[in-house]
């Protein structure tokens, strides 16, 4: 039975099984892996996941109509979780096996889903997500360009990001208004260590990019004042945020935290 997609869930179903196989292959599933799929939908990715030997597959689906269909089709092979992915606890398990996460995610929930993964980075090995092509460019951007943003820095602090391939809109039903791209996040290879104050680091990133055309001296004025500083050694405050690497942002945050604590 074909189920009518609902706009409230941002449903655009992938209808190309060859692409689905390619996406699942990028997750590099191995025996013993624990895989969580975000928004299983009609099950095109789920079908390919279920074919991998020795893996534990869980599929999250918020739409009860689709959940019923998935439970019937994948009985005994896939555990279907009827829930909102954003409300799940990704690190409650007693085992120590890190998650592999996959999904063709709703465009309007992209930021929320990605930030949820960042919050659970310690429990995740890798993720393969289908996102809007424009967002994929921001996720993988390098310093110096206009795509380099708050999202870029916060994500790349926790994961190495790589755009694997693009997916045309014609591969979905209903037809979306934009093209997509598949992005690989490798959490275990990138997590930046040595951030002494996570809250301060996040605040510096947010304030810096909130007024990205301003020099850091201006955008971080309130933070510097609060910590009793007028200058730092880590970076020139005459620079703009898109000019700084992640390591430079870390150095800046650590210097502010360190010098403030000595006052």
C-alpha positions as CSV (number, residue, x, y, z in Angstrom):
1,X,0.0,0.0,0.0
2,X,1.4,3.4,-1.0
3,X,1.2,5.9,1.9
4,X,0.7,9.6,1.0
5,X,3.7,11.7,2.2
6,X,2.9,14.3,4.8
7,X,4.3,17.8,4.7
8,X,4.3,18.1,8.5
9,X,7.0,15.4,8.7
10,X,9.0,16.8,5.7
11,X,8.6,13.5,3.9
12,X,10.4,13.1,0.6
13,X,10.9,9.4,0.0
14,X,14.0,8.1,-1.8
15,X,12.8,5.9,-4.7
16,X,16.2,4.7,-6.1
17,X,17.3,1.4,-4.7
18,X,20.7,1.7,-6.4
19,X,21.4,4.9,-4.6
20,X,20.1,3.4,-1.4
21,X,22.7,0.6,-1.7
22,X,25.4,3.2,-2.3
23,X,24.4,5.2,0.8
24,X,24.3,2.1,3.0
25,X,27.7,0.9,1.6
26,X,29.2,4.3,2.8
27,X,28.2,3.4,6.4
28,X,30.6,0.5,6.2
29,X,28.5,-1.9,8.3
30,X,30.3,-4.8,9.9
31,X,29.3,-7.8,12.1
32,X,28.5,-6.6,15.6
33,X,27.7,-3.0,14.5
34,X,24.7,-1.2,16.0
35,X,23.0,0.9,13.4
36,X,20.3,3.5,13.9
37,X,18.3,4.8,11.0
38,X,16.7,8.2,11.3
39,X,13.3,8.4,9.6
40,X,13.0,5.0,7.9
41,X,10.0,6.1,5.8
42,X,9.1,3.6,3.1
43,X,12.1,1.5,4.1
44,X,14.4,1.8,1.0
45,X,17.5,2.3,3.1
46,X,16.2,-0.1,5.8
47,X,15.9,-2.9,3.2
48,X,19.6,-2.6,2.3
49,X,20.6,-2.3,6.0
50,X,18.7,-5.5,6.7
51,X,20.7,-7.4,4.2
52,X,24.0,-6.7,6.1
53,X,25.1,-9.7,8.1
54,X,25.5,-9.6,11.8
55,X,24.4,-6.1,12.4
56,X,21.8,-4.8,14.9
57,X,19.4,-2.5,13.1
58,X,17.1,-0.1,14.7
59,X,14.9,2.2,12.6
60,X,13.2,5.3,14.0
61,X,9.9,6.4,12.5
62,X,7.6,9.1,13.9
63,X,4.8,8.5,11.4
64,X,2.6,5.7,12.8
65,X,1.3,4.8,9.4
66,X,4.8,4.0,8.1
67,X,5.8,2.4,11.4
68,X,3.1,-0.2,11.1
69,X,4.2,-1.0,7.5
70,X,7.9,-1.3,8.6
71,X,7.1,-3.5,11.6
72,X,5.2,-5.9,9.3
73,X,7.8,-6.0,6.6
74,X,10.9,-6.2,8.7
75,X,9.6,-8.3,11.6
76,X,12.4,-10.2,13.2
77,X,15.1,-8.3,11.3
78,X,14.8,-4.7,12.3
79,X,13.6,-3.1,15.5
80,X,11.2,-0.2,14.7
81,X,11.2,2.6,17.2
82,X,8.0,4.8,17.1
83,X,9.5,8.0,18.3
84,X,10.7,11.5,17.4
85,X,14.4,11.1,16.9
86,X,15.1,14.5,18.5
87,X,13.6,13.1,21.8
88,X,15.7,9.9,21.9
89,X,18.5,9.3,24.3
90,X,21.3,8.1,22.0
91,X,23.6,7.0,24.8
92,X,21.5,5.0,27.3
93,X,22.7,1.5,26.3
94,X,24.8,-0.7,28.7
95,X,27.0,-2.0,25.8
96,X,30.0,0.0,24.7
97,X,29.5,-0.5,21.0
98,X,29.4,3.0,19.3
99,X,26.5,3.7,17.0
100,X,26.5,4.0,13.3
101,X,23.8,6.4,12.1
102,X,22.1,6.7,8.7
103,X,19.2,8.7,7.3
104,X,17.5,10.6,4.6
105,X,16.6,13.4,7.0
106,X,13.9,16.1,6.6
107,X,15.4,19.3,5.3
108,X,13.7,21.4,8.0
109,X,15.1,19.3,10.8
110,X,18.7,19.2,9.5
111,X,20.3,21.5,12.1
112,X,18.4,20.0,15.0
113,X,19.4,16.5,14.0
114,X,23.0,17.4,13.5
115,X,23.3,19.2,16.8
116,X,21.7,16.2,18.5
117,X,24.4,14.0,17.0
118,X,27.1,16.4,18.2
119,X,25.7,16.2,21.7
120,X,26.1,12.4,21.6
121,X,29.4,12.4,19.7
122,X,31.1,10.1,22.3
123,X,28.5,7.4,21.5
124,X,28.8,7.6,17.7
125,X,31.4,6.2,15.4
126,X,30.1,7.5,12.1
127,X,27.0,8.8,10.4
128,X,25.9,9.0,6.8
129,X,23.2,11.6,6.1
130,X,21.3,12.8,3.1
131,X,21.0,16.6,3.4
132,X,20.2,19.6,1.2
133,X,23.1,20.2,-1.2
134,X,23.6,23.7,0.0
135,X,23.9,22.5,3.6
136,X,26.4,19.8,2.6
137,X,28.7,22.6,1.2
138,X,28.6,24.4,4.6
139,X,29.3,21.2,6.6
140,X,32.4,20.4,4.6
141,X,33.7,24.0,4.0
142,X,37.2,25.1,4.7
143,X,38.2,28.5,6.3
144,X,38.2,31.5,4.1
145,X,35.0,31.1,2.1
146,X,31.4,32.3,2.6
147,X,30.2,28.7,3.2
148,X,32.4,28.5,6.3
149,X,30.0,29.2,9.2
150,X,29.0,28.6,12.8
151,X,27.6,25.2,11.7
152,X,30.9,24.3,9.9
153,X,33.0,25.0,13.0
154,X,30.7,23.3,15.5
155,X,30.4,20.2,13.4
156,X,34.0,19.9,12.4
157,X,35.0,20.3,16.1
158,X,33.4,16.9,16.6
159,X,33.6,15.1,13.3
160,X,35.5,14.9,10.1
161,X,33.0,15.8,7.3
162,X,33.1,14.7,3.7
163,X,30.6,15.1,0.9
164,X,30.5,11.7,-0.8
165,X,28.2,12.4,-3.8
166,X,25.2,14.5,-4.9
167,X,21.7,13.1,-5.4
168,X,19.3,14.8,-7.9
169,X,15.8,15.8,-6.8
170,X,14.3,13.4,-9.4
171,X,15.2,10.5,-7.2
172,X,12.6,11.4,-4.6
173,X,8.8,11.4,-4.2
174,X,7.3,13.9,-3.9
175,X,9.8,15.9,-5.9
176,X,11.6,18.4,-3.6
177,X,12.6,21.9,-4.7
178,X,16.3,21.3,-4.2
179,X,19.0,18.7,-4.9
180,X,20.6,16.7,-2.1
181,X,24.0,15.4,-1.1
182,X,25.2,12.5,1.0
183,X,27.6,13.5,3.8
184,X,29.9,11.2,5.8
185,X,30.6,12.2,9.5
186,X,33.5,10.4,11.2
187,X,33.2,11.2,14.8
188,X,36.0,8.9,16.1
189,X,38.7,10.5,14.0
190,X,38.1,14.2,14.7
191,X,36.8,14.9,18.2
192,X,39.0,17.9,19.3
193,X,40.5,17.4,22.7
194,X,41.7,20.1,25.0
195,X,38.7,22.5,25.0
196,X,38.9,23.7,28.6
197,X,35.5,25.4,28.7
198,X,32.9,23.9,26.3
199,X,30.3,26.6,27.1
200,X,32.7,29.4,26.5
201,X,33.9,27.8,23.2
202,X,30.3,27.5,21.9
203,X,29.5,31.1,22.9
204,X,32.6,32.4,21.1
205,X,31.6,30.5,17.9
206,X,28.0,31.8,18.0
207,X,28.9,35.4,18.7
208,X,31.7,35.4,16.1
209,X,29.5,34.3,13.3
210,X,26.4,36.2,14.4
211,X,28.1,39.3,13.0
212,X,30.6,37.6,10.6
213,X,31.5,40.7,8.7
214,X,32.8,42.3,11.9
215,X,36.3,41.9,13.3
216,X,36.6,39.6,16.3
217,X,37.5,42.6,18.4
218,X,33.9,43.9,17.9
219,X,31.9,40.7,17.9
220,X,33.7,39.3,21.0
221,X,33.8,42.6,22.9
222,X,31.3,41.6,25.5
223,X,33.1,38.3,26.2
224,X,36.5,39.9,26.4
225,X,35.2,42.6,28.8
226,X,33.5,40.0,31.0
227,X,36.8,38.1,31.4
228,X,38.7,41.4,32.0
229,X,40.7,41.2,28.7
230,X,41.4,43.7,26.0
231,X,43.8,41.6,23.9
232,X,44.8,38.0,23.3
233,X,47.9,36.2,22.0
234,X,46.2,33.2,20.2
235,X,44.9,35.1,17.2
236,X,44.7,38.7,15.9
237,X,41.4,40.3,16.9
238,X,41.5,42.3,13.7
239,X,40.5,39.1,11.8
240,X,37.0,37.9,10.9
241,X,35.6,34.6,12.0
242,X,35.7,32.9,8.6
243,X,39.5,33.4,8.6
244,X,40.1,31.2,11.7
245,X,40.7,27.5,11.7
246,X,39.0,25.3,14.3
247,X,42.3,24.9,16.1
248,X,42.6,28.7,16.3
249,X,39.1,29.0,17.7
250,X,40.1,26.4,20.4
251,X,43.3,28.3,21.2
252,X,41.4,31.5,21.5
253,X,38.7,30.0,23.8
254,X,41.4,28.3,26.0
255,X,43.4,31.5,26.3
256,X,40.4,33.5,27.4
257,X,39.4,30.8,29.9
258,X,42.9,30.4,31.3
259,X,43.7,34.1,31.7
260,X,40.3,34.8,33.2
261,X,40.8,32.0,35.8
262,X,44.1,33.6,36.9
263,X,42.6,37.0,37.8
